[in-house]
Amino acid sequence: MKAFLLALGLTVMSTLSLPATGDTNVQDTMLETIDRQDIEYLRRLYGKATDLIGTGNAGDLEAGRAIYHRIFTPDAEIRTIADGKIGLTATGPDGWVDVVEEALSVYVSTQHLIGTQLVDINGDEAHMESYLNAWHERPTGVTYIFIGTYEDKVRKTETGWQIYDMTLHQVSSGEVKIRE
């Protein structure tokens, strides 16, 4: 797929009279752009997986688990931090599934919205920062809102880019009554 996208990009660039064939700077820029998109997509998939796990449905739980296995290395170190103190922790995707399933079990629905994403790539390693707004509805109709920032260490593996270290920093949180 990357080869196709690179060839397509070079073809488009050549029609725009930009340097293409043999220009390694253009090729490197295109490959880095593809890598950046792949890395950013890890966090978007994470939001989807987390919401699936939070439904309490066995099929959704397994779909979320499969996504976690796609985005995390088997030995990923995962933690949350609030007020400078480490909260939830786990190692590996299955460990984090267990933590998330328990943490979200008190809610009837969740929605994890990913905002600003910044990626710094250095060879086969990268750092990604992503903003989070997460909504968690309680059975009472009260919604717990969590605002945070993910700090991820990412590496290119045999299966593509994966997160090997994730920290979720809580920035703020609170509750609102949205419906009766």
VOBA-1610 file (N, C-alpha, C; in pm, whole numbers, padded with zeros to 5 digits, always signed):
BEGIN
Met+00083-00119+00000Met+00000+00000+00000Met+00087+00125+00000Lys+00194+00125+00082Lys+00283+00242+00085Lys+00347+00266-00051Ala+00386+00156-00118Ala+00448+00171-00250Ala+00350+00233-00348Phe+00223+00190-00340Phe+00121+00247-00428Phe+00103+00395-00399Leu+00091+00432-00270Leu+00072+00572-00235Leu+00192+00657-00276Leu+00312+00603-00261Leu+00431+00675-00302Leu+00430+00697-00453Ala+00399+00592-00529Ala+00395+00603-00675Ala+00287+00702-00718Leu+00172+00694-00653Leu+00063+00787-00685Leu+00105+00931-00656Gly+00167+00951-00541Gly+00213+01085-00504Gly+00316+01138-00601Leu+00409+01055-00642Leu+00512+01098-00737Leu+00450+01129-00872Thr+00350+01051-00913Thr+00281+01078-01039Thr+00209+01211-01034Val+00137+01236-00926Val+00066+01363-00910Val+00165+01479-00910Met+00275+01463-00837Met+00373+01570-00829Met+00437+01597-00966Ser+00457+01492-01045Ser+00518+01514-01176Ser+00423+01590-01269Thr+00293+01571-01252Thr+00197+01646-01334Thr+00190+01791-01291Leu+00235+01820-01171Leu+00235+01959-01122Leu+00368+02027-01150Ser+00454+01964-01226Ser+00586+02015-01260Ser+00675+02033-01137Leu+00656+01947-01038Leu+00742+01947-00921Leu+00847+01838-00939Pro+00963+01852-00877Pro+01063+01746-00889Pro+01009+01617-00830Ala+01026+01507-00900Ala+00971+01382-00850Ala+01072+01270-00864Thr+01085+01215-00981Thr+01167+01098-01003Thr+01311+01125-00963Gly+01360+01040-00874Gly+01498+01052-00830Gly+01521+01156-00722Asp+01423+01233-00687Asp+01439+01334-00582Asp+01410+01268-00448Thr+01515+01228-00377Thr+01495+01156-00251Thr+01432+01242-00145Asn+01451+01373-00149Asn+01387+01459-00050Asn+01235+01451-00063Val+01184+01453-00185Val+01040+01443-00207Val+00991+01306-00165Gln+01064+01201-00202Gln+01025+01066-00163Gln+01027+01050-00012Asp+01132+01100+00052Asp+01141+01092+00198Asp+01027+01167+00265Thr+00994+01283+00212Thr+00884+01362+00268Thr+00752+01287+00255Met+00731+01225+00140Met+00607+01149+00121Met+00601+01029+00214Leu+00712+00957+00228Leu+00713+00842+00319Leu+00690+00885+00463Glu+00750+00998+00501Glu+00729+01048+00637Glu+00583+01089+00658Thr+00521+01145+00556Thr+00380+01183+00564Thr+00293+01060+00584Ile+00323+00954+00511Ile+00248+00829+00526Ile+00271+00772+00666Asp+00395+00771+00713Asp+00425+00723+00848Asp+00349+00805+00952Arg+00349+00936+00937Arg+00281+01025+01032Arg+00131+00990+01038Gln+00071+00968+00922Gln-00070+00933+00920Gln-00093+00797+00987Asp-00007+00700+00960Asp-00019+00568+01023Asp-00010+00581+01175Ile+00083+00663+01223Ile+00102+00682+01368Ile-00020+00749+01428Glu-00069+00856+01366Glu-00186+00926+01418Glu-00307+00834+01423Tyr-00319+00745+01326Tyr-00433+00656+01320Tyr-00435+00558+01438Leu-00319+00530+01498Leu-00315+00443+01615Leu-00404+00498+01725Arg-00398+00627+01748Arg-00477+00689+01856Arg-00625+00688+01821Arg-00657+00710+01695Arg-00799+00707+01654Arg-00856+00566+01672Leu-00777+00466+01636Leu-00820+00329+01658Leu-00836+00299+01806Tyr-00747+00356+01887Tyr-00756+00338+02032Tyr-00890+00389+02084Gly-00932+00508+02040Gly-01061+00562+02084Gly-01175+00468+02048Lys-01174+00417+01925Lys-01277+00323+01881Lys-01276+00196+01965Ala-01157+00140+01987Ala-01145+00016+02065Ala-01193+00036+02208Thr-01157+00147+02269Thr-01195+00174+02407Thr-01347+00184+02420Asp-01411+00251+02325Asp-01557+00260+02328Asp-01622+00124+02306Leu-01564+00040+02221Leu-01617-00095+02203Leu-01606-00175+02333Ile-01492-00169+02398Ile-01471-00242+02523Ile-01570-00195+02629Gly-01600-00065+02628Gly-01690-00008+02728Gly-01836-00045+02713Thr-01876-00108+02603Thr-02017-00142+02585Thr-02063-00254+02678Gly-01969-00337+02722Gly-02006-00451+02804Gly-02054-00571+02723Asn-02056-00558+02592Asn-02098-00665+02502Asn-01976-00752+02470Ala-01990-00884+02480Ala-01877-00976+02460Ala-01816-00962+02321Gly-01899-00950+02218Gly-01846-00935+02082Gly-01770-00805+02066Asp-01823-00696+02122Asp-01754-00567+02116Asp-01624-00571+02194Leu-01625-00641+02308Leu-01503-00653+02389Leu-01393-00719+02307Glu-01426-00827+02236Glu-01325-00897+02156Glu-01281-00814+02036Ala-01373-00735+01978Ala-01334-00646+01868Ala-01238-00539+01919Gly-01266-00485+02037Gly-01176-00387+02099Gly-01041-00447+02131Arg-01043-00569+02182Arg-00917-00639+02213Arg-00833-00657+02087Ala-00896-00695+01977Ala-00823-00715+01851Ala-00758-00584+01807Ile-00829-00473+01823Ile-00771-00343+01787Ile-00653-00311+01879Tyr-00667-00334+02009Tyr-00556-00310+02102Tyr-00433-00392+02061His-00455-00516+02018His-00342-00599+01974His-00278-00542+01848Arg-00355-00474+01767Arg-00300-00410+01647Arg-00217-00286+01682Ile-00262-00209+01781Ile-00198-00080+01805Ile-00089-00083+01912Phe-00092-00183+02002Phe+00009-00191+02109Phe+00106-00306+02083Thr+00233-00288+02120Thr+00326-00399+02120Thr+00285-00495+02232Pro+00324-00623+02224Pro+00285-00719+02328Pro+00332-00680+02468Asp+00442-00604+02476Asp+00498-00566+02607Asp+00478-00418+02640Ala+00381-00355+02577Ala+00358-00211+02597Ala+00335-00180+02745Glu+00396-00073+02791Glu+00374-00023+02928Glu+00271+00088+02919Ile+00162+00076+02996Ile+00049+00167+02985Ile+00012+00216+03125Arg-00013+00349+03136Arg-00046+00405+03266Arg-00130+00531+03251Thr-00197+00567+03361Thr-00265+00696+03371Thr-00198+00775+03482Ile-00203+00908+03469Ile-00149+00996+03574Ile-00249+01108+03598Ala-00281+01129+03725Ala-00368+01239+03766Ala-00306+01305+03888Asp-00299+01436+03887Asp-00240+01513+03997Asp-00098+01464+04030Gly-00023+01425+03926Gly+00115+01383+03945Gly+00131+01242+04000Lys+00021+01170+04018Lys+00027+01035+04075Lys-00016+00932+03972Ile+00057+00822+03967Ile+00022+00713+03876Ile-00105+00646+03926Gly-00199+00625+03834Gly-00326+00561+03868Gly-00332+00420+03816Leu-00402+00402+03705Leu-00417+00271+03645Leu-00291+00233+03568Thr-00253+00105+03573Thr-00135+00057+03500Thr-00163-00082+03444Ala-00091-00114+03338Ala-00098-00249+03281Ala+00021-00267+03187Thr+00048-00392+03158Thr+00148-00428+03058Thr+00078-00508+02949Gly+00096-00464+02826Gly+00041-00535+02711Gly-00105-00507+02685Pro-00149-00539+02564Pro-00287-00510+02526Pro-00391-00583+02609Asp-00368-00709+02642Asp-00467-00783+02720Asp-00478-00727+02862Gly-00366-00689+02919Gly-00369-00628+03052Gly-00449-00499+03052Trp-00432-00418+02943Trp-00504-00291+02936Trp-00653-00314+02908Val-00687-00418+02831Val-00828-00451+02811Val-00895-00476+02946Asp-00830-00552+03032Asp-00887-00583+03165Asp-00908-00455+03245Val-00810-00364+03243Val-00821-00238+03316Val-00935-00154+03262Val-00941-00140+03130Val-01044-00056+03067Val-01183-00116+03089Glu-01195-00247+03074Glu-01326-00310+03094Glu-01378-00282+03234Glu-01294-00295+03334Glu-01337-00269+03472Glu-01367-00121+03494Ala-01281-00034+03444Ala-01299+00110+03465Ala-01426+00162+03399Leu-01463+00107+03284Leu-01579+00157+03211Leu-01708+00081+03244Ser-01700-00020+03329Ser-01817-00103+03358Ser-01930-00027+03428Val-01901+00086+03488Val-02004+00163+03559Val-02080+00259+03467Tyr-02042+00264+03340Tyr-02104+00358+03245Tyr-02193+00283+03145Val-02297+00352+03096Val-02383+00291+02996Val-02336+00320+02855Ser-02257+00427+02838Ser-02197+00456+02708Ser-02077+00548+02727Thr-01987+00541+02630Thr-01869+00629+02632Thr-01841+00677+02491Gln-01770+00788+02485Gln-01722+00835+02354Gln-01589+00905+02377His-01485+00850+02319His-01349+00904+02331His-01316+00981+02204Leu-01307+01112+02217Leu-01284+01201+02103Leu-01139+01246+02102Ile-01069+01221+01995Ile-00929+01257+01983Ile-00920+01390+01909Gly-00846+01484+01968Gly-00831+01616+01907Gly-00692+01633+01848Thr-00627+01740+01886Thr-00495+01774+01833Thr-00399+01656+01848Gln-00325+01628+01740Gln-00224+01524+01742Gln-00094+01581+01686Leu+00014+01561+01761Leu+00147+01606+01719Leu+00239+01485+01718Val+00310+01467+01608Val+00398+01350+01592Val+00537+01397+01556Asp+00637+01342+01625Asp+00777+01367+01594Asp+00841+01233+01561Ile+00884+01215+01437Ile+00941+01088+01392Ile+01092+01099+01387Asn+01157+00996+01440Asn+01303+00988+01438Asn+01340+00846+01396Gly+01350+00824+01265Gly+01381+00690+01214Gly+01263+00596+01235Asp+01289+00484+01306Asp+01185+00385+01334Asp+01122+00405+01471Glu+01144+00521+01532Glu+01084+00556+01660Glu+01008+00687+01643Ala+00907+00708+01725Ala+00832+00833+01718Ala+00772+00865+01854His+00739+00992+01871His+00668+01040+01989His+00540+01103+01939Met+00428+01071+02003Met+00300+01130+01964Met+00231+01186+02087Glu+00179+01305+02073Glu+00098+01369+02177Glu-00041+01390+02118Ser-00144+01348+02191Ser-00282+01359+02143Ser-00371+01410+02254Tyr-00458+01504+02221Tyr-00554+01556+02317Tyr-00678+01469+02319Leu-00741+01460+02436Leu-00857+01374+02455Leu-00969+01449+02526Asn-01090+01432+02475Asn-01213+01465+02545Asn-01293+01336+02548Ala-01320+01284+02667Ala-01393+01157+02678Ala-01519+01177+02760Trp-01628+01128+02707Trp-01759+01139+02772Trp-01800+01001+02820His-01844+00994+02947His-01881+00866+03008His-02018+00884+03074Glu-02121+00822+03018Glu-02256+00840+03071Glu-02287+00734+03177Arg-02330+00783+03293Arg-02373+00694+03402Arg-02520+00656+03383Pro-02564+00549+03446Pro-02706+00510+03434Pro-02802+00619+03484Thr-02756+00707+03568Thr-02840+00814+03624Thr-02862+00929+03527Gly-02793+00928+03412Gly-02802+01037+03316Gly-02693+01142+03336Val-02613+01127+03442Val-02501+01217+03465Val-02385+01173+03376Thr-02318+01268+03315Thr-02206+01238+03227Thr-02076+01287+03291Tyr-01982+01196+03304Tyr-01849+01228+03354Tyr-01763+01263+03232Ile-01705+01382+03235Ile-01620+01429+03124Ile-01476+01428+03170Phe-01392+01365+03091Phe-01249+01354+03121Phe-01172+01425+03009Ile-01086+01518+03046Ile-01002+01587+02949Ile-00858+01549+02980Gly-00785+01507+02879Gly-00649+01462+02903Gly-00560+01471+02780Thr-00437+01430+02801Thr-00336+01426+02694Thr-00267+01291+02698Tyr-00266+01224+02583Tyr-00190+01100+02569Tyr-00048+01135+02525Glu+00050+01073+02589Glu+00191+01079+02546Glu+00229+00937+02508Asp+00260+00918+02381Asp+00292+00784+02331Asp+00432+00776+02276Lys+00498+00665+02306Lys+00623+00629+02239Lys+00586+00518+02141Val+00627+00536+02018Val+00584+00449+01909Val+00708+00397+01835Arg+00697+00274+01786Arg+00807+00221+01704Arg+00751+00142+01586Lys+00832+00138+01482Lys+00795+00061+01364Lys+00833-00084+01390Thr+00735-00173+01379Thr+00758-00316+01401Thr+00734-00390+01269Glu+00743-00521+01274Glu+00719-00602+01154Glu+00577-00584+01101Thr+00483-00549+01190Thr+00343-00533+01149Thr+00304-00388+01126Gly+00399-00296+01139Gly+00371-00153+01122Gly+00399-00078+01250Trp+00355+00046+01256Trp+00376+00128+01375Trp+00290+00078+01490Gln+00350+00073+01611Gln+00278+00032+01731Gln+00325+00115+01850Ile+00234+00134+01944Ile+00265+00204+02069Ile+00331+00106+02164Tyr+00449+00144+02218Tyr+00514+00058+02316Tyr+00515+00121+02456Asp+00474+00247+02465Asp+00464+00313+02596Asp+00357+00422+02585Met+00255+00414+02672Met+00147+00512+02669Met+00123+00566+02809Thr+00116+00698+02819Thr+00077+00763+02943Thr-00039+00856+02912Leu-00147+00841+02988Leu-00261+00931+02977Leu-00257+01026+03096His-00233+01154+03069His-00229+01257+03172His-00366+01322+03184Gln-00424+01319+03303Gln-00551+01389+03324Gln-00524+01538+03336Val-00597+01617+03258Val-00586+01763+03263Val-00698+01818+03349Ser-00819+01765+03331Ser-00936+01811+03406Ser-01046+01707+03396Ser-01144+01718+03482Ser-01261+01630+03474Ser-01374+01690+03554Gly-01494+01642+03528Gly-01610+01689+03601Gly-01734+01618+03551Glu-01847+01646+03617Glu-01971+01584+03580Glu-02074+01689+03541Val-02158+01651+03445Val-02269+01735+03403Val-02393+01648+03388Lys-02507+01706+03414Lys-02634+01635+03394Lys-02685+01675+03256Ile-02680+01581+03162Ile-02719+01610+03025Ile-02865+01574+03001Arg-02911+01465+03062Arg-03050+01426+03043Arg-03106+01370+03173Glu-03236+01375+03181Glu-03307+01329+03303Glu-03329+01181+03297
//
